[in-house]
Amino acid sequence: MERGAGSTESPTRGFVYRAAALAAVGGLLFGYDTGVISGALLFLRKAFHLSHTAQEVVVSVVLLGALVGALAAGRLTDRFGRRTTLLATSLVFIVGALLCAAAPTVDWLIAGRLVVGVAIGLASTAVPVYISEIAPAAVRGWMVSLFQLAVTLGIVVAYAVDYAFAHVEGWRWMLGLAVVPALVLGAGMLVMPNSPRWLLMQGREAEARQVLDRIREPHEIDGEVREIAASLHQQRGTWRELLTPAVRPALVVGVGLAIFQQVTGINTVIYYAPTILQTAGFSSASGAILATLGIGVVNVLMTVVALPLLDRVGRRPLLLGGIAGMAISLGLLGFAFRSPALAQHLGWASVIGLMLYVGSFALSLGPVFWLLIAEIYPLRIRGLAASLAAAVNWASNGLVALTFLSLIHAVGRSWAFWLYALLSVAAWLFTWLRVPETRGRTLEEIEAAWRSGSLEATTQEGARPYVGRRGRA
Ligand code: BGC
C-alpha cells in the first residue's frame, strides 16, 4: 500500500518532483489570471469607458471560458494524453495573454479573456490528473496539491503585479506578463514524459515502461504495470459509464465537492476582498488592497501547512476540520457586521475573520477538492470524470461571482455570510457522509476499493465506519 514510501529521496523521485512542479505552473497561471483582473479593472474601466455590464463581462467571461476548457479537457486528455494537452494549454495561455495585452478594443479584450479562460479550464483538469498519475502513492497528496499551492501563489503574485504597475496605469503589462509562466510551462512540458497510465491505456506498454524507468525504482515497475493493466480490463471509458453503480458514488463525491468548494463563498473574498474591507471601514483603497494582500499570503501559508498533512493525517480529517473552521469564521463575520460593540473596530475584525476563513479553506476544500478529483476515478474515465467535476466547479464559481453583490444588496452582509456559513455546515455533513479516505493507497487500490464498496464505507483504512450508504458492488 505504501509502495515506494521508503525511497522518496532517490534521484528518480527528484525527477517526479520536477515534473510535478513544472505541471503546477499551470496552477500559477490559473491563480494569476483570475487574480490579476481586480487591479487591472480600475484602469480598463478608464481606458475603454467600460459600462457596469461591460466590466462584469470582462471579469466573468474567464469563468465561461474555463467551463468550456474544463469540459473539453476530458476528451483531450484521454485521446491525446495529459502531457500533450498541457503543451497545448501553454499555447492557449500565450495567445490569450497577448490578445489581452495588445487589445485595441473592448471586443478584443473580451475575446482574449475568453481564450485565457479556456486555458485555465484545460489546466484545472489536466494538471491534477497528470501529477496524480506520475506521483508515487505515498506522496501523491502533497504532490497533486502543489497545483493548489501554485494557484494561491499566482493570486498573490497577481495582486503584487497590480500594485507594482498601478502608478503607470500599466494594465497591458498586468495582463501580458502571464506569457512568462506560460512559456515556462510549455518549454518544461516539452522535456517531461507522458503519464505512464495514459500510455498503458493506449496499449503503449514499452513506452510506459520507459517512463516508469525514469520515475520509479526498478523493483517497483513490474508490479505497477500489472496493477494498471488489471484496472484497464475492468472499465470502459464513456460518459454513460459515469452513471454506472460502480462509478456513481465517486461522481457524487467529485461533483458535490465541486459545488461546495464554491458555494461556501471563497471567491467572494478572492475577488471582492477590497470591496468588503472598504465597506467595513478601511477608508483608503491602498489600505484595503494591502490588507487583501495579507489575506492572500495567509492563503499561501496555510496551503503550505496543509501539504504534508494530506499524506500524514489524511484527506478526510483535514476536510472536516477546515470546513468546521470556515463555518465558524463565517458565522463570526456575520455577527461582526451586526454588533454595535464592534462598530469601531469593524475593519480589523473583518480582516481577522476573513483570514481565519481563508486559512481554513486553504487547509481543506482548497487543496483537497483538486486532489480528490484526480484520484478517485477509475483510469478509463479519469479524464472525463475529472473534467466534469472541474466544469461544475467553474459553473458554481460563476454563479457565486454573479450573485454576490446582489445578494449583499438584497439581504445585507450579515445574512450573506450566514448563508455561506449554512452552506459550509452542509459541506461538512456531505464530507462526513460521502467522502472516503484515499491516503496512502495506489490509484488502482482506490479503484478496486470503490468496486468492492470498502472505500465508500470506511474512513481511515478500515477503522471507524461512517454513516453513509453501504458498499455496493
Ligand atoms: C479554487 C478557486 C479559488 C482558489 C483560492 C481554488 O481551489 O478552485 O476558485 O479562487 O482556490 O485559493
Residues whose N, C-alpha, C, O or C-beta is under 5 A from the ligand:
A	BS01	BGC	T152 I270 G366
